Amino acid sequence: MLILVLMLLVPVEAQQSPKIFVKEYKLPDRSNAFAIVSDDSGNIWVALRNRSSLAKFDPRTGSLQEFRISSSSSILQIWDIVVDSHGNLWFGDATDNKIRKFNPSNLKFSEYIIPTVDAEPWGIAIDSKGDIWYGGFNSGALGKLEISKAREGTSNGFVEY
Protein backbone atom coordinates (compact mmCIF):
# COMPACT_ATOMS: atom_id res chain seq x y z
CA MET A 1 0.00 0.00 0.00
CA LEU A 2 1.41 3.38 -1.02
CA ILE A 3 0.63 6.48 0.97
CA LEU A 4 0.83 10.09 -0.17
CA VAL A 5 2.16 12.11 2.75
CA LEU A 6 1.71 15.87 2.97
CA MET A 7 3.53 17.88 5.60
CA LEU A 8 2.85 21.42 6.71
CA LEU A 9 5.27 23.47 8.76
CA VAL A 10 3.37 26.08 10.75
CA PRO A 11 5.32 29.35 11.14
CA VAL A 12 6.69 30.25 14.55
CA GLU A 13 4.55 33.41 14.57
CA ALA A 14 1.40 31.27 14.51
CA GLN A 15 2.16 29.32 17.69
CA GLN A 16 4.51 28.91 20.62
CA SER A 17 6.75 26.35 18.91
CA PRO A 18 6.81 25.10 15.32
CA LYS A 19 5.11 21.77 14.72
CA ILE A 20 4.95 19.54 11.72
CA PHE A 21 1.53 18.19 10.88
CA VAL A 22 1.49 15.02 8.80
CA LYS A 23 -1.58 13.65 7.09
CA GLU A 24 -1.47 10.45 5.05
CA TYR A 25 -3.68 9.66 2.06
CA LYS A 26 -3.96 6.22 0.49
CA LEU A 27 -3.05 5.89 -3.18
CA PRO A 28 -4.59 3.21 -5.42
CA ASP A 29 -3.21 -0.33 -4.99
CA ARG A 30 -0.01 -1.18 -6.90
CA SER A 31 0.58 2.51 -7.71
CA ASN A 32 4.37 2.69 -7.43
CA ALA A 33 4.34 6.50 -7.37
CA PHE A 34 7.37 8.24 -8.85
CA ALA A 35 7.19 11.75 -10.26
CA ILE A 36 5.32 14.43 -8.35
CA VAL A 37 4.55 18.11 -9.02
CA SER A 38 2.08 20.73 -7.81
CA ASP A 39 0.13 23.07 -10.08
CA ASP A 40 -0.81 26.73 -9.59
CA SER A 41 -4.13 25.70 -7.99
CA GLY A 42 -2.36 23.70 -5.28
CA ASN A 43 -3.26 20.29 -6.71
CA ILE A 44 -0.65 17.55 -6.43
CA TRP A 45 0.01 15.45 -9.54
CA VAL A 46 1.64 12.02 -9.22
CA ALA A 47 2.77 9.54 -11.87
CA LEU A 48 1.49 6.09 -10.92
CA ARG A 49 4.04 3.89 -12.68
CA ASN A 50 2.44 0.45 -12.24
CA ARG A 51 -0.97 1.76 -13.24
CA SER A 52 0.18 3.70 -16.35
CA SER A 53 -1.65 6.76 -15.15
CA LEU A 54 -1.46 10.22 -13.64
CA ALA A 55 -3.29 11.04 -10.44
CA LYS A 56 -4.54 14.45 -9.35
CA PHE A 57 -4.77 14.91 -5.61
CA ASP A 58 -6.64 17.89 -4.15
CA PRO A 59 -5.27 18.44 -0.62
CA ARG A 60 -8.20 20.74 0.24
CA THR A 61 -10.80 18.00 -0.25
CA GLY A 62 -8.67 14.85 -0.04
CA SER A 63 -10.05 13.69 -3.40
CA LEU A 64 -7.95 11.73 -5.89
CA GLN A 65 -8.70 11.41 -9.61
CA GLU A 66 -6.82 8.98 -11.84
CA PHE A 67 -6.23 9.49 -15.56
CA ARG A 68 -5.10 6.44 -17.57
CA ILE A 69 -2.44 6.91 -20.23
CA SER A 70 -3.08 5.06 -23.47
CA SER A 71 -0.24 2.56 -23.95
CA SER A 72 0.28 -1.06 -24.87
CA SER A 73 2.40 -1.35 -21.71
CA SER A 74 0.87 -1.84 -18.27
CA ILE A 75 3.86 -0.11 -16.65
CA LEU A 76 5.13 3.29 -17.80
CA GLN A 77 8.42 4.68 -16.57
CA ILE A 78 7.68 8.33 -15.82
CA TRP A 79 10.55 9.86 -13.85
CA ASP A 80 9.67 13.55 -13.82
CA ILE A 81 6.74 15.92 -14.46
CA VAL A 82 6.64 19.68 -15.03
CA VAL A 83 3.77 22.15 -15.42
CA ASP A 84 3.88 24.77 -18.18
CA SER A 85 2.51 28.33 -18.07
CA HIS A 86 -0.85 27.10 -19.42
CA GLY A 87 -1.26 24.47 -16.69
CA ASN A 88 -0.41 21.51 -18.96
CA LEU A 89 1.63 18.68 -17.48
CA TRP A 90 4.65 17.46 -19.48
CA PHE A 91 6.51 14.23 -18.78
CA GLY A 92 8.90 11.80 -20.37
CA ASP A 93 7.68 8.26 -20.97
CA ALA A 94 10.79 6.05 -20.96
CA THR A 95 8.79 2.90 -21.71
CA ASP A 96 7.18 4.11 -24.95
CA ASN A 97 10.03 6.55 -25.76
CA LYS A 98 7.82 9.64 -25.91
CA ILE A 99 7.35 13.05 -24.45
CA ARG A 100 3.73 13.31 -23.33
CA LYS A 101 1.49 16.21 -22.42
CA PHE A 102 -1.68 16.16 -20.34
CA ASN A 103 -4.13 19.05 -20.57
CA PRO A 104 -6.15 19.11 -17.32
CA SER A 105 -8.74 21.47 -18.87
CA ASN A 106 -9.95 19.00 -21.50
CA LEU A 107 -8.43 15.82 -19.95
CA LYS A 108 -6.58 15.09 -23.21
CA PHE A 109 -3.19 13.41 -23.52
CA SER A 110 -0.87 14.26 -26.43
CA GLU A 111 2.28 12.40 -27.38
CA TYR A 112 5.45 13.26 -29.27
CA ILE A 113 7.75 10.47 -30.47
CA ILE A 114 11.43 10.82 -29.60
CA PRO A 115 13.42 10.14 -32.81
CA THR A 116 16.23 8.14 -31.17
CA VAL A 117 15.07 4.59 -30.53
CA ASP A 118 15.09 3.63 -26.83
CA ALA A 119 16.36 7.05 -25.70
CA GLU A 120 14.61 6.64 -22.31
CA PRO A 121 13.83 10.25 -21.37
CA TRP A 122 14.66 11.06 -17.74
CA GLY A 123 14.40 14.49 -16.21
CA ILE A 124 12.38 17.18 -17.90
CA ALA A 125 12.43 20.98 -17.87
CA ILE A 126 10.70 23.87 -19.62
CA ASP A 127 12.69 26.88 -20.83
CA SER A 128 11.55 30.51 -21.17
CA LYS A 129 10.23 29.84 -24.71
CA GLY A 130 8.09 26.93 -23.50
CA ASP A 131 10.32 24.33 -25.17
CA ILE A 132 10.65 20.98 -23.41
CA TRP A 133 14.12 19.64 -22.49
CA TYR A 134 14.98 16.10 -21.36
CA GLY A 135 17.96 13.85 -20.80
CA GLY A 136 18.19 10.60 -22.75
CA PHE A 137 19.25 7.97 -20.21
CA ASN A 138 20.08 5.33 -22.85
CA SER A 139 20.98 7.66 -25.71
CA GLY A 140 23.33 9.90 -23.72
CA ALA A 141 21.75 12.84 -25.53
CA LEU A 142 20.27 16.08 -24.33
CA GLY A 143 16.99 16.50 -26.18
CA LYS A 144 14.67 19.39 -26.85
CA LEU A 145 11.12 19.47 -28.17
CA GLU A 146 10.64 22.82 -29.88
CA ILE A 147 6.98 23.56 -29.22
CA SER A 148 6.60 25.84 -32.27
CA LYS A 149 7.62 22.92 -34.54
CA ALA A 150 6.11 20.04 -32.56
CA ARG A 151 3.35 17.97 -34.16
CA GLU A 152 1.38 15.49 -32.09
CA GLY A 153 2.06 11.83 -32.92
CA THR A 154 5.28 12.62 -34.80
CA SER A 155 8.97 13.36 -34.17
CA ASN A 156 8.64 16.89 -35.63
CA GLY A 157 10.25 19.54 -33.47
CA PHE A 158 12.84 17.34 -31.77
CA VAL A 159 16.51 18.34 -31.63
CA GLU A 160 19.07 16.12 -29.92
CA TYR A 161 22.57 17.10 -28.83
C-alpha positions in Angstrom: 0.0 0.0 0.0 1.4 3.4 -1.0 0.6 6.5 1.0 0.8 10.1 -0.2 2.2 12.1 2.7 1.7 15.9 3.0 3.5 17.9 5.6 2.9 21.4 6.7 5.3 23.5 8.8 3.4 26.1 10.8 5.3 29.4 11.1 6.7 30.3 14.5 4.5 33.4 14.6 1.4 31.3 14.5 2.2 29.3 17.7 4.5 28.9 20.6 6.8 26.4 18.9 6.8 25.1 15.3 5.1 21.8 14.7 4.9 19.5 11.7 1.5 18.2 10.9 1.5 15.0 8.8 -1.6 13.7 7.1 -1.5 10.5 5.0 -3.7 9.7 2.1 -4.0 6.2 0.5 -3.0 5.9 -3.2 -4.6 3.2 -5.4 -3.2 -0.3 -5.0 0.0 -1.2 -6.9 0.6 2.5 -7.7 4.4 2.7 -7.4 4.3 6.5 -7.4 7.4 8.2 -8.8 7.2 11.7 -10.3 5.3 14.4 -8.4 4.5 18.1 -9.0 2.1 20.7 -7.8 0.1 23.1 -10.1 -0.8 26.7 -9.6 -4.1 25.7 -8.0 -2.4 23.7 -5.3 -3.3 20.3 -6.7 -0.6 17.6 -6.4 0.0 15.4 -9.5 1.6 12.0 -9.2 2.8 9.5 -11.9 1.5 6.1 -10.9 4.0 3.9 -12.7 2.4 0.5 -12.2 -1.0 1.8 -13.2 0.2 3.7 -16.3 -1.7 6.8 -15.1 -1.5 10.2 -13.6 -3.3 11.0 -10.4 -4.5 14.4 -9.4 -4.8 14.9 -5.6 -6.6 17.9 -4.2 -5.3 18.4 -0.6 -8.2 20.7 0.2 -10.8 18.0 -0.3 -8.7 14.9 0.0 -10.1 13.7 -3.4 -8.0 11.7 -5.9 -8.7 11.4 -9.6 -6.8 9.0 -11.8 -6.2 9.5 -15.6 -5.1 6.4 -17.6 -2.4 6.9 -20.2 -3.1 5.1 -23.5 -0.2 2.6 -24.0 0.3 -1.1 -24.9 2.4 -1.4 -21.7 0.9 -1.8 -18.3 3.9 -0.1 -16.7 5.1 3.3 -17.8 8.4 4.7 -16.6 7.7 8.3 -15.8 10.5 9.9 -13.8 9.7 13.5 -13.8 6.7 15.9 -14.5 6.6 19.7 -15.0 3.8 22.1 -15.4 3.9 24.8 -18.2 2.5 28.3 -18.1 -0.9 27.1 -19.4 -1.3 24.5 -16.7 -0.4 21.5 -19.0 1.6 18.7 -17.5 4.6 17.5 -19.5 6.5 14.2 -18.8 8.9 11.8 -20.4 7.7 8.3 -21.0 10.8 6.1 -21.0 8.8 2.9 -21.7 7.2 4.1 -25.0 10.0 6.6 -25.8 7.8 9.6 -25.9 7.3 13.1 -24.4 3.7 13.3 -23.3 1.5 16.2 -22.4 -1.7 16.2 -20.3 -4.1 19.1 -20.6 -6.2 19.1 -17.3 -8.7 21.5 -18.9 -10.0 19.0 -21.5 -8.4 15.8 -20.0 -6.6 15.1 -23.2 -3.2 13.4 -23.5 -0.9 14.3 -26.4 2.3 12.4 -27.4 5.4 13.3 -29.3 7.7 10.5 -30.5 11.4 10.8 -29.6 13.4 10.1 -32.8 16.2 8.1 -31.2 15.1 4.6 -30.5 15.1 3.6 -26.8 16.4 7.1 -25.7 14.6 6.6 -22.3 13.8 10.3 -21.4 14.7 11.1 -17.7 14.4 14.5 -16.2 12.4 17.2 -17.9 12.4 21.0 -17.9 10.7 23.9 -19.6 12.7 26.9 -20.8 11.6 30.5 -21.2 10.2 29.8 -24.7 8.1 26.9 -23.5 10.3 24.3 -25.2 10.7 21.0 -23.4 14.1 19.6 -22.5 15.0 16.1 -21.4 18.0 13.8 -20.8 18.2 10.6 -22.7 19.2 8.0 -20.2 20.1 5.3 -22.8 21.0 7.7 -25.7 23.3 9.9 -23.7 21.8 12.8 -25.5 20.3 16.1 -24.3 17.0 16.5 -26.2 14.7 19.4 -26.8 11.1 19.5 -28.2 10.6 22.8 -29.9 7.0 23.6 -29.2 6.6 25.8 -32.3 7.6 22.9 -34.5 6.1 20.0 -32.6 3.3 18.0 -34.2 1.4 15.5 -32.1 2.1 11.8 -32.9 5.3 12.6 -34.8 9.0 13.4 -34.2 8.6 16.9 -35.6 10.3 19.5 -33.5 12.8 17.3 -31.8 16.5 18.3 -31.6 19.1 16.1 -29.9 22.6 17.1 -28.8 
